[in-house]
Amino acid sequence: MTKDPLVIFTPSGKRGHVAAGTPVLTAARQLGVDLDSVCGGRGICSKCQVSPAYGEFPKHGVHVAADALSEWNAVEARYDEKRGLPTGRRLGCQAQILTDVVIDVPPESQVHKQVVRKRAEARDIVMNPAVRLYYVEVEEPDMHEPSGDLERIAKALDSQWDIKGVKADIEVLPYLQKALRKCGWKVTVALHTDQNGTPSVMHLWPGFYEGRIYGVAVDLGSTTIAGHLCDLASGEVVASSGMMNPQIRFGEDLMSRVSYSMMNEGGAAEMTKAVREGMNTLFTDVAAEAGIDKALIMDSVFVMNPVMHHLFLGLDPYELGQAPFALTLSSSLHLRASDLGLALHPAARSYILPCIAGHVGADAAAVTLSEAPDKSEDLVLLVDVGTNAELQLGNKSRVLACSSPTGPAFEGAQISSGQRAAPGAIERVEIDPVTKEPRFRVIGCDLWSDDPAFAAAIASTGITGICGSGIIEVIAEMRLAGIVDPSGLIGSAEQTGTPRCIPDGRTHSYVLCHGSETSPQITVTNPDIRAIQMAKAALYSGARLLMDKFNVDTVDRIVLAGAFGAHISVKHAMVLGMIPDCALEKVTSAGNAAGTGARIALLNAKSRAEIETTVHHIEKIESAVEPRFQEHFVNASALPNAVEPFPILESIVTLPDVNFNAGHSTEATGRRRRRRG
């Protein structure tokens, strides 16, 4: 009796004996190998490409002969002629196994292929979208076996793809019969599998559809909305776009919007309408950037803070404005995009991640999904810096979460010369500690302002203002140069030794950039410093509160999330006391981790159930009702802190011991005195 051929698949290492003449694709399915196919083995889609290996393989104990697979057939030859097959590749649905063989499945041929995010510290995203394409050949109607066209599509999906219990969206039915008959009962089906495993036909294309389908991952922030358009087959981000949240006109911070809904009848509905219209504008923009029809966007995932969550869903946020900050619901939502008034594919789905607590939302859950503090060996502090900062502290043993009302100052709002990050905005600042003279860089130009070519380089944009990262750096540099004291007061020209400190009412301001015909004068005022002090004190107090609950005074590492966190200077943030004292190399940026978490949930449907389970185990700390929050806040208002020691920071920089209250010494030398209280 002849022994059946042995087939070994790499990189999975799965192996088994199959009957001679078995197609590679069939063998892969029998052995549970991750080999893609949309056309169901008909040689149309080319997604099942494999690379057979020949020769001696001592590791596997096999010799692979040159004729281990069947010769090229007409289907492969036709495909190679029309589109080209890379050298050494075969179509898994056409190549048959004749003798022992080792077959490599390249990444692009894997169903659950991994999409590697660009930043180095990121984990891979395993592809497992909720919407997939399947090509089927459907039996024609028969008077002797009466059944509906939909039922025969379901039968074809069962027999050809082993997909059972298929239903159909109502939107599909009007054109279902025409699609079937147009290409001789051959159609490509877009199938959505819901959280219960129920498959539904969302769309039909006559014949084999060679195009792509898309999903969009959206981070709906209080100030900005960011969307990433992804190819649901490859995971590639094909376009990204952002816009200001149109709700800003109702209030820059979350509580202002809650107040607006309370004080104005129909105010919540008005804000819901505004954000949904803005969302549709974003979808139009991102589709235009990619050059696609919005109707090809078939899935969507949204993350947002609790107030935005309620306003996006059309829920009154009233209860979120007062203790105990009760959510209408905290669980995840599986909806139709049309339920939210979103103009995507008529049957497009929308998934909203769960909220963690009253002021720790789905965006924080997305950061958890992206950065996985619950899987960390060391104690990690996650800080998602936004209008409402959300913090998590934890490791494999436990994870705590809270929020802090930082307000929009970190994003340039409430700052006299503040603006959003845009070309012309000052983003980097250095101040000479001796001369007190500044130099700076603006967005859109790599030159420093003291470079002779700087003026010409910024001629098109000018110097328009100062963005969030710039205001952090300039205030920290002012503290390092002895221009501002620990309490946040700016000294006079006489006290600081620089004419750049000018009188401004009862206080002083520091002139960062003298005005010109093309650029306004840009100053840092005492109210600017107060706004940053309030924001950073709220941020630090939230972190300190979590550390108290963990009964620790230090953390092993800090991850800054959010667009702001990606551009902030760690040293300058620590000089201001925004974050706990920590080795600078242990403070990293995760970029827009909430947006990345949304992408993971979009591209890997299994991750949705995982994060839903994870958030149940996160311990929620409500900072607003914690007695020590106010104590920490008062101490953290100083630069960097009135009580907490910052030994690592003090080993790196010298903070001048200055005090600009009347009657105190103004000598700008020595280390900061630390008050104990």
VMD Tcl script that draws the C-alpha trace (Angstrom):
set ca {
  {0.00 0.00 0.00}
  {1.45 3.38 -1.09}
  {1.78 5.87 1.73}
  {-0.07 9.15 1.27}
  {2.19 12.16 0.66}
  {3.30 14.20 3.66}
  {2.73 17.96 3.40}
  {4.46 20.38 5.78}
  {3.34 24.00 5.89}
  {5.60 26.79 7.08}
  {5.78 29.03 9.02}
  {2.98 27.34 11.03}
  {4.76 23.97 11.13}
  {1.46 22.14 10.61}
  {1.83 18.80 8.83}
  {-0.20 15.80 7.78}
  {-0.73 13.12 5.16}
  {-3.17 13.79 2.32}
  {-4.28 11.74 -0.64}
  {-2.17 12.20 -3.77}
  {-3.84 14.71 -6.07}
  {-5.18 16.86 -3.20}
  {-5.00 20.60 -4.02}
  {-2.73 22.57 -1.68}
  {-5.66 24.80 -0.64}
  {-7.74 21.75 0.32}
  {-4.84 20.30 2.30}
  {-4.38 23.63 4.09}
  {-8.03 23.64 5.11}
  {-7.89 20.04 6.30}
  {-4.86 20.80 8.48}
  {-6.11 24.14 9.79}
  {-3.48 26.16 7.95}
  {-4.07 29.90 7.55}
  {-4.29 30.12 3.73}
  {-6.52 32.80 2.23}
  {-9.00 32.48 -0.62}
  {-11.92 34.60 -1.76}
  {-12.88 32.73 -4.91}
  {-13.18 29.36 -3.18}
  {-10.48 27.61 -5.19}
  {-11.42 28.67 -8.71}
  {-8.14 30.35 -9.62}
  {-9.65 33.81 -9.84}
  {-8.52 35.74 -6.76}
  {-4.85 34.62 -6.44}
  {-4.98 35.07 -2.65}
  {-3.93 31.44 -2.09}
  {-0.44 31.86 -3.55}
  {2.15 29.54 -1.98}
  {5.87 28.93 -2.37}
  {6.84 25.21 -2.55}
  {10.38 24.33 -1.48}
  {12.41 21.53 -3.04}
  {15.43 19.48 -1.94}
  {16.57 17.91 1.32}
  {14.96 18.99 4.62}
  {16.67 17.07 7.46}
  {14.78 19.12 10.02}
  {11.51 17.74 8.67}
  {12.92 14.37 7.63}
  {11.75 14.67 4.02}
  {13.14 14.94 0.53}
  {11.05 17.09 -1.78}
  {11.35 16.10 -5.42}
  {11.04 18.58 -8.28}
  {7.76 16.94 -9.28}
  {6.23 16.99 -5.79}
  {3.42 19.21 -7.12}
  {1.45 18.85 -10.31}
  {2.61 20.84 -13.32}
  {1.22 24.27 -14.10}
  {-2.28 24.04 -15.48}
  {-4.20 26.30 -17.83}
  {-5.73 28.31 -14.97}
  {-2.32 29.22 -13.53}
  {-0.92 29.95 -16.97}
  {-3.83 32.28 -17.74}
  {-3.46 34.07 -14.42}
  {0.30 34.45 -14.89}
  {-0.22 35.84 -18.37}
  {-2.80 38.41 -17.26}
  {-1.45 39.49 -13.86}
  {1.81 37.72 -13.28}
  {2.83 35.26 -10.57}
  {6.08 35.91 -8.68}
  {8.85 33.44 -9.51}
  {8.40 30.19 -7.64}
  {4.82 30.88 -6.61}
  {1.89 28.55 -7.29}
  {-1.84 28.97 -6.84}
  {-2.79 26.79 -3.90}
  {-6.17 26.00 -5.37}
  {-4.63 24.62 -8.59}
  {-1.37 22.98 -7.54}
  {-1.94 19.37 -6.45}
  {0.22 17.46 -3.96}
  {1.73 14.35 -5.57}
  {4.60 13.46 -3.19}
  {6.08 14.75 0.07}
  {6.38 18.52 -0.02}
  {7.24 21.56 2.11}
  {5.08 24.59 1.35}
  {5.57 28.12 2.64}
  {2.52 30.35 3.07}
  {3.75 33.94 2.54}
  {2.33 36.66 4.85}
  {0.14 38.17 2.15}
  {-1.56 34.79 1.61}
  {-2.52 34.31 5.25}
  {-6.12 34.93 6.29}
  {-5.10 36.28 9.68}
  {-2.03 38.07 8.40}
  {-0.28 40.46 10.74}
  {-0.19 44.16 10.03}
  {2.84 45.72 11.70}
  {2.22 49.23 12.92}
  {4.95 51.68 12.04}
  {6.22 52.63 15.46}
  {8.85 50.25 16.76}
  {7.35 49.46 20.16}
  {3.97 48.49 18.70}
  {2.52 45.03 18.70}
  {1.29 43.46 15.50}
  {-2.37 43.49 14.52}
  {-3.73 40.09 13.59}
  {-6.17 40.40 10.69}
  {-9.61 39.03 11.46}
  {-12.14 41.61 10.21}
  {-15.87 41.29 10.85}
  {-16.57 41.84 7.13}
  {-15.03 39.52 4.51}
  {-15.57 38.72 0.83}
  {-16.57 35.30 -0.53}
  {-17.03 34.24 -4.15}
  {-19.72 31.58 -4.72}
  {-21.33 29.79 -7.62}
  {-25.04 29.40 -6.94}
  {-27.39 26.72 -8.23}
  {-29.94 27.98 -10.71}
  {-33.64 27.83 -9.79}
  {-35.38 24.56 -10.44}
  {-39.15 24.18 -10.67}
  {-38.85 20.72 -9.16}
  {-36.92 22.01 -6.13}
  {-38.45 25.39 -5.34}
  {-36.41 27.69 -3.11}
  {-35.60 31.37 -2.98}
  {-32.45 32.87 -4.43}
  {-31.26 33.91 -0.96}
  {-31.69 30.38 0.33}
  {-29.58 29.05 -2.54}
  {-26.87 31.65 -1.80}
  {-26.89 30.43 1.80}
  {-26.64 26.84 0.55}
  {-23.69 27.77 -1.67}
  {-21.88 29.46 1.22}
  {-22.47 26.37 3.32}
  {-21.27 23.86 0.72}
  {-18.39 25.91 -0.69}
  {-17.17 27.74 2.44}
  {-18.69 25.79 5.35}
  {-20.47 28.94 6.52}
  {-23.79 28.04 8.07}
  {-26.89 29.95 9.15}
  {-26.43 32.82 6.69}
  {-28.97 35.62 6.80}
  {-29.23 38.76 4.68}
  {-29.61 42.46 5.35}
  {-32.81 43.98 4.04}
  {-30.76 46.38 1.89}
  {-29.45 43.45 -0.19}
  {-32.79 41.96 -1.22}
  {-33.90 44.51 -3.87}
  {-30.90 43.85 -6.14}
  {-30.13 40.26 -5.16}
  {-31.84 38.59 -8.13}
  {-30.36 40.93 -10.74}
  {-26.87 40.40 -9.35}
  {-27.26 36.62 -9.54}
  {-28.47 36.59 -13.09}
  {-26.06 39.16 -14.48}
  {-23.01 36.85 -14.38}
  {-24.54 33.41 -14.66}
  {-25.27 32.74 -10.99}
  {-21.79 33.69 -9.84}
  {-21.50 36.41 -7.21}
  {-19.10 37.85 -4.66}
  {-20.67 38.24 -1.25}
  {-19.68 40.71 1.48}
  {-20.45 38.84 4.68}
  {-20.59 40.38 8.15}
  {-20.20 38.09 11.16}
  {-21.67 39.60 14.31}
  {-20.61 39.16 17.94}
  {-22.73 36.02 18.21}
  {-21.15 34.44 15.15}
  {-24.19 35.02 12.91}
  {-23.20 35.73 9.29}
  {-25.23 38.22 7.24}
  {-24.97 39.13 3.57}
  {-24.32 42.88 3.38}
  {-23.70 43.28 -0.32}
  {-23.52 41.34 -3.59}
  {-21.41 41.95 -6.68}
  {-22.15 40.08 -9.93}
  {-19.31 37.69 -10.77}
  {-15.93 37.97 -9.08}
  {-15.40 41.35 -7.42}
  {-11.75 42.35 -7.76}
  {-12.00 45.58 -5.79}
  {-11.51 46.27 -2.10}
  {-13.76 46.95 0.86}
  {-12.95 49.28 3.71}
  {-13.51 50.09 7.34}
  {-12.89 53.29 9.27}
  {-11.47 53.64 12.79}
  {-12.41 56.91 14.48}
  {-11.09 58.61 17.61}
  {-13.78 61.12 18.50}
  {-12.11 63.61 20.82}
  {-13.51 66.64 22.58}
  {-11.38 68.94 20.43}
  {-10.51 66.94 17.33}
  {-11.85 63.97 15.38}
  {-9.35 61.66 13.68}
  {-10.28 58.90 11.24}
  {-8.21 56.14 9.62}
  {-9.52 54.40 6.51}
  {-8.32 50.79 6.37}
  {-8.38 48.08 3.71}
  {-10.29 45.23 5.38}
  {-8.31 42.60 3.49}
  {-4.75 43.84 4.00}
  {-5.15 46.07 7.06}
  {-3.36 48.88 5.25}
  {-4.25 52.42 6.32}
  {-5.06 53.91 2.92}
  {-6.01 57.38 4.15}
  {-6.21 59.39 7.36}
  {-7.95 62.65 8.02}
  {-8.79 64.88 10.95}
  {-10.98 67.82 11.74}
  {-11.99 70.06 14.61}
  {-14.93 68.72 16.57}
  {-17.79 71.02 15.52}
  {-19.16 70.84 19.06}
  {-16.43 73.27 20.17}
  {-18.81 76.13 19.46}
  {-20.93 74.85 22.37}
  {-17.96 74.82 24.76}
  {-14.27 73.92 24.64}
  {-14.32 71.57 27.61}
  {-16.66 68.70 28.38}
  {-18.42 70.27 31.36}
  {-19.25 73.33 29.25}
  {-21.08 71.04 26.86}
  {-22.86 69.27 29.68}
  {-23.89 72.71 30.97}
  {-25.09 73.70 27.51}
  {-27.33 70.64 27.35}
  {-28.70 71.47 30.82}
  {-29.30 75.16 30.16}
  {-30.72 74.90 26.64}
  {-33.78 72.84 25.75}
  {-32.80 70.53 22.92}
  {-29.12 71.40 23.49}
  {-27.97 67.78 23.63}
  {-29.78 66.98 20.37}
  {-28.21 70.04 18.78}
  {-24.73 68.83 19.74}
  {-25.52 65.30 18.54}
  {-26.54 66.67 15.16}
  {-23.38 68.75 14.94}
  {-20.98 65.90 15.69}
  {-22.71 63.48 13.33}
  {-22.61 66.02 10.53}
  {-18.94 66.55 11.28}
  {-18.37 62.81 11.19}
  {-19.94 62.55 7.76}
  {-17.72 65.38 6.55}
  {-14.73 63.45 7.85}
  {-15.85 60.34 5.97}
  {-16.24 62.35 2.77}
  {-12.74 63.77 3.22}
  {-11.05 60.46 3.99}
  {-12.82 58.71 1.08}
  {-11.80 61.53 -1.27}
  {-8.19 61.26 -0.09}
  {-8.22 57.54 -0.91}
  {-10.16 58.05 -4.16}
  {-12.93 55.64 -3.21}
  {-16.71 55.65 -2.95}
  {-17.95 56.04 0.63}
  {-20.36 53.18 -0.07}
  {-17.35 50.82 0.04}
  {-16.86 51.60 3.74}
  {-18.63 48.64 5.31}
  {-17.45 48.65 8.92}
  {-16.62 51.34 11.47}
  {-15.25 51.51 15.00}
  {-15.51 54.49 17.35}
  {-13.73 55.41 20.55}
  {-14.44 58.52 22.65}
  {-14.73 59.85 26.18}
  {-18.03 59.35 28.07}
  {-19.51 62.80 27.36}
  {-18.73 62.48 23.64}
  {-20.05 58.91 23.82}
  {-23.42 60.13 25.07}
  {-23.65 63.07 22.71}
  {-22.66 60.94 19.70}
  {-25.32 58.36 20.60}
  {-27.97 61.01 21.17}
  {-28.04 60.52 24.96}
  {-28.42 63.32 27.48}
  {-25.09 63.75 29.36}
  {-26.81 65.42 32.34}
  {-25.90 62.68 34.86}
  {-22.25 62.87 33.85}
  {-22.16 66.43 35.15}
  {-22.71 65.49 38.78}
  {-21.74 62.75 41.24}
  {-21.89 59.78 41.00}
  {-21.33 60.45 37.25}
  {-23.60 57.66 36.06}
  {-23.40 56.49 32.45}
  {-26.57 55.60 30.59}
  {-24.68 52.45 29.61}
  {-21.05 51.42 29.76}
  {-21.14 48.26 27.64}
  {-20.02 48.08 24.03}
  {-22.49 48.67 21.22}
  {-22.95 46.82 17.94}
  {-25.04 49.05 15.66}
  {-25.84 49.90 12.09}
  {-24.04 53.01 10.89}
  {-27.40 54.27 9.64}
  {-28.69 54.15 13.23}
  {-26.20 56.93 13.95}
  {-27.03 58.93 10.85}
  {-23.72 58.03 9.21}
  {-23.47 58.06 5.42}
  {-21.43 54.95 4.64}
  {-22.50 51.73 2.91}
  {-26.28 51.36 3.50}
  {-25.70 48.22 5.60}
  {-22.42 49.33 7.23}
  {-21.86 48.32 10.83}
  {-20.63 50.44 13.71}
  {-18.92 49.15 16.83}
  {-18.38 51.35 19.88}
  {-15.91 50.14 22.49}
  {-17.07 49.91 26.12}
  {-16.57 52.74 28.58}
  {-14.61 52.04 31.76}
  {-16.28 54.52 34.14}
  {-18.18 57.80 34.34}
  {-15.25 59.84 33.06}
  {-13.00 57.08 31.72}
  {-14.38 56.25 28.34}
  {-14.12 54.06 25.30}
  {-10.98 55.96 24.28}
  {-9.30 54.74 27.48}
  {-10.48 51.21 26.67}
  {-8.86 51.60 23.25}
  {-5.58 52.69 24.89}
  {-5.82 49.57 27.07}
  {-6.30 47.45 23.96}
  {-3.32 49.10 22.27}
  {-0.86 49.24 25.17}
  {-2.01 46.27 27.30}
  {-1.09 47.45 30.83}
  {-2.78 44.31 32.15}
  {-0.07 42.24 30.46}
  {2.86 44.33 31.70}
  {5.47 42.79 34.02}
  {6.48 46.21 35.38}
  {4.34 49.01 36.78}
  {3.33 51.26 33.90}
  {1.50 54.58 33.97}
  {-0.51 55.34 30.82}
  {-1.37 58.99 30.32}
  {-3.70 59.93 27.47}
  {-3.36 63.70 27.37}
  {-6.38 65.53 26.02}
  {-9.02 67.99 27.07}
  {-9.92 65.36 29.64}
  {-6.85 63.32 30.57}
  {-7.39 59.63 31.19}
  {-4.85 57.71 33.24}
  {-4.21 54.05 33.93}
  {-1.70 52.52 36.30}
  {-1.09 48.83 36.46}
  {0.61 45.59 35.66}
  {-0.37 41.92 35.42}
  {-1.73 41.97 38.98}
  {-4.21 44.86 38.67}
  {-5.02 47.98 36.66}
  {-6.46 51.22 38.06}
  {-7.99 54.02 36.00}
  {-9.15 57.59 36.56}
  {-9.65 60.84 34.67}
  {-8.50 64.39 35.31}
  {-10.11 67.57 33.97}
  {-7.03 69.11 32.34}
  {-9.01 71.36 29.99}
  {-7.81 72.50 26.56}
  {-4.69 74.47 27.64}
  {-2.31 71.68 26.54}
  {-3.78 72.01 23.05}
  {-3.09 75.75 22.85}
  {-6.52 76.92 23.95}
  {-6.86 79.43 26.83}
  {-3.34 80.64 25.96}
  {-2.96 84.26 24.84}
  {-0.93 83.41 21.72}
  {-2.07 79.78 21.65}
  {-3.24 77.91 18.57}
  {-3.68 74.41 17.24}
  {-0.67 72.61 15.83}
  {-0.39 73.99 12.29}
  {2.34 75.43 10.03}
  {3.71 78.61 11.57}
  {3.05 77.58 15.18}
  {6.01 77.61 17.56}
  {6.59 74.02 18.70}
  {10.13 73.98 20.16}
  {11.78 76.56 22.42}
  {15.19 77.02 24.03}
  {16.15 79.94 26.30}
  {19.77 80.78 27.09}
  {20.00 80.72 30.92}
  {22.56 83.55 30.90}
  {21.30 86.00 28.27}
  {17.62 84.93 28.63}
  {17.40 85.12 24.83}
  {15.11 82.56 23.17}
  {15.32 80.63 19.98}
  {12.53 78.51 18.59}
  {11.29 76.33 15.77}
  {7.92 76.47 14.05}
  {5.87 73.67 12.53}
  {6.74 73.26 8.88}
  {10.39 74.38 9.19}
  {13.39 72.46 10.51}
  {15.51 75.56 11.14}
  {15.86 77.35 14.47}
  {14.93 81.01 14.59}
  {18.55 82.12 15.04}
  {19.53 80.53 11.73}
  {20.24 83.19 9.05}
  {18.00 81.28 6.61}
  {15.07 81.06 9.04}
  {13.21 84.19 7.88}
  {13.26 83.11 4.25}
  {12.25 79.54 5.16}
  {9.07 80.67 6.95}
  {8.14 83.45 4.54}
  {5.06 81.58 3.34}
  {3.63 80.83 6.80}
  {5.09 83.44 9.10}
  {5.03 82.91 12.87}
  {1.39 82.58 13.80}
  {1.29 81.55 17.46}
  {2.37 78.83 19.84}
  {0.95 75.30 20.04}
  {0.65 72.97 23.03}
  {4.12 71.43 22.90}
  {5.58 74.91 22.43}
  {3.84 76.37 25.48}
  {5.10 73.45 27.61}
  {8.67 73.99 26.44}
  {8.71 77.77 26.79}
  {7.35 77.75 30.35}
  {9.77 74.98 31.36}
  {12.63 76.90 29.73}
  {11.54 80.06 31.57}
  {11.67 78.09 34.82}
  {15.13 76.73 33.96}
  {16.38 80.21 33.02}
  {15.08 81.84 36.23}
  {12.45 83.93 34.42}
  {9.56 82.30 36.27}
  {9.62 81.18 39.90}
  {8.25 77.94 41.43}
  {4.90 79.61 42.15}
  {4.49 80.52 38.47}
  {5.21 84.24 38.72}
  {7.14 85.93 35.90}
  {9.78 88.34 37.18}
  {10.32 91.93 36.05}
  {13.12 93.01 33.74}
  {15.11 94.09 36.79}
  {14.52 90.82 38.63}
  {15.31 88.56 35.68}
  {17.94 90.64 33.93}
  {16.21 90.73 30.54}
  {14.17 93.46 28.83}
  {12.03 90.69 27.34}
  {10.10 90.68 30.62}
  {7.65 93.55 30.19}
  {4.93 94.96 32.48}
  {1.50 93.47 31.83}
  {-1.08 94.93 34.20}
  {-0.18 93.91 37.73}
  {2.16 91.15 36.51}
  {4.71 90.67 33.73}
  {4.92 88.89 30.41}
  {7.86 87.40 28.54}
  {8.31 88.37 24.89}
  {9.11 85.18 23.01}
  {8.93 86.71 19.54}
  {8.90 90.39 18.62}
  {6.20 91.32 16.15}
  {6.81 92.18 12.49}
  {4.82 93.11 9.42}
  {4.05 89.44 8.82}
  {3.96 88.04 12.37}
  {2.29 89.16 15.61}
  {4.22 89.69 18.83}
  {4.09 86.47 20.79}
  {4.28 86.68 24.55}
  {3.88 84.33 27.47}
  {1.68 85.91 30.12}
  {1.08 85.05 33.76}
  {-2.49 83.91 32.93}
  {-0.93 81.56 30.34}
  {1.25 80.07 33.06}
  {-1.72 79.80 35.41}
  {-3.70 77.89 32.77}
  {-0.84 75.42 32.30}
  {-0.38 75.12 36.07}
  {-4.03 74.20 36.53}
  {-3.92 71.68 33.68}
  {-0.68 70.03 34.73}
  {-1.73 69.96 38.41}
  {-4.89 68.07 37.44}
  {-2.84 65.66 35.36}
  {-0.22 65.00 38.05}
  {-2.85 64.71 40.78}
  {-4.64 61.96 38.89}
  {-1.40 60.03 38.52}
  {-0.48 60.57 42.18}
  {-3.93 59.39 43.25}
  {-3.49 56.11 41.38}
  {-0.04 55.71 42.90}
  {-1.56 56.18 46.37}
  {-4.07 53.42 45.64}
  {-1.20 51.20 44.50}
  {0.73 52.24 47.61}
  {3.80 53.27 45.60}
  {5.80 56.50 45.25}
  {7.40 55.69 41.91}
  {6.47 53.92 38.68}
  {8.68 51.80 36.45}
  {7.77 53.51 33.20}
  {5.38 56.06 31.73}
  {3.64 55.92 28.35}
  {2.30 59.17 26.93}
  {-0.59 58.64 24.55}
  {-2.44 61.06 22.30}
  {-1.20 63.37 19.57}
  {0.03 65.81 22.21}
  {1.98 63.06 23.96}
  {3.76 62.27 20.69}
  {5.28 65.76 20.46}
  {5.91 66.67 24.08}
  {9.45 66.97 25.44}
  {9.71 64.60 28.39}
  {12.32 66.69 30.19}
  {10.25 69.84 29.91}
  {7.11 68.03 31.05}
  {8.96 66.86 34.14}
  {10.35 70.34 34.85}
  {6.76 71.52 35.01}
  {5.76 68.55 37.16}
  {3.21 67.23 34.66}
  {4.23 63.62 35.23}
  {5.85 61.77 38.14}
  {9.63 61.73 38.50}
  {10.97 58.98 36.26}
  {14.09 58.16 34.25}
  {13.70 59.99 30.94}
  {14.47 56.88 28.91}
  {11.57 55.14 30.68}
  {9.09 57.72 29.37}
  {7.90 56.87 25.86}
  {5.27 58.05 23.45}
  {2.60 55.74 22.09}
  {1.29 58.28 19.58}
  {-2.46 58.14 19.14}
  {-2.90 54.94 21.14}
  {-6.69 55.40 21.28}
  {-6.78 55.54 17.49}
  {-4.53 52.49 17.31}
  {-6.86 50.62 19.65}
  {-9.76 51.56 17.39}
  {-7.81 50.17 14.42}
  {-7.13 46.91 16.28}
  {-10.86 46.54 17.05}
  {-11.67 47.27 13.41}
  {-9.22 44.79 11.92}
  {-9.49 42.02 14.50}
  {-13.06 41.28 15.54}
  {-11.85 38.90 18.28}
  {-10.18 41.80 20.07}
  {-13.61 43.31 20.68}
  {-14.63 40.50 23.00}
  {-11.20 40.64 24.64}
  {-11.43 44.33 25.54}
  {-15.02 43.90 26.72}
  {-13.74 41.32 29.21}
  {-10.67 43.34 30.17}
  {-12.52 46.53 31.14}
  {-14.58 44.61 33.71}
  {-11.40 43.94 35.65}
  {-10.11 47.53 35.64}
  {-10.63 49.25 39.00}
  {-12.20 52.69 38.56}
  {-11.10 55.56 40.80}
  {-13.32 58.66 40.77}
  {-10.88 61.51 41.31}
  {-13.63 64.08 41.92}
  {-14.71 62.41 45.18}
  {-11.28 61.32 46.42}
  {-10.27 63.43 49.47}
  {-6.56 63.51 48.59}
  {-7.08 64.75 45.04}
  {-7.38 68.38 46.15}
  {-4.31 68.07 48.38}
  {-2.28 66.68 45.49}
  {-3.67 69.38 43.21}
  {-2.54 72.23 45.47}
  {0.95 70.75 45.82}
  {1.20 70.11 42.08}
  {0.37 73.71 41.20}
  {3.99 74.65 41.92}
  {6.72 74.13 39.31}
  {7.44 71.25 39.53}
  {5.82 70.52 42.93}
  {5.63 72.11 46.35}
  {6.14 68.87 48.29}
  {6.94 65.87 46.11}
  {10.68 65.27 45.52}
  {11.94 64.92 41.95}
  {15.41 63.40 42.57}
  {15.85 62.07 39.02}
  {14.97 65.47 37.55}
  {17.31 67.26 39.96}
  {20.15 65.00 38.86}
  {19.62 66.21 35.29}
  {18.87 69.93 35.62}
  {19.40 72.75 38.10}
  {16.25 74.69 38.92}
  {17.07 78.26 39.95}
  {16.02 79.24 43.46}
  {14.06 82.40 42.64}
  {11.01 84.03 44.17}
  {9.37 87.06 42.57}
  {6.98 87.92 45.38}
  {7.82 91.39 46.76}
  {10.42 91.35 49.51}
  {12.03 88.03 48.58}
  {15.45 87.32 47.15}
  {15.70 87.20 43.38}
  {19.11 85.60 43.11}
  {18.86 83.13 40.23}
  {21.33 80.59 41.52}
  {21.36 77.32 43.38}
  {18.84 74.51 43.52}
  {15.16 74.86 44.29}
  {14.27 74.79 47.95}
  {11.71 72.14 48.72}
  {9.01 72.98 51.19}
  {7.54 70.22 53.33}
  {4.01 70.51 54.49}
}
mol new
graphics top color blue
foreach p $ca { graphics top sphere $p radius 0.5 }
foreach p [lrange $ca 0 end-1] q [lrange $ca 1 end] { graphics top cylinder $p $q radius 0.2 }
display resetview
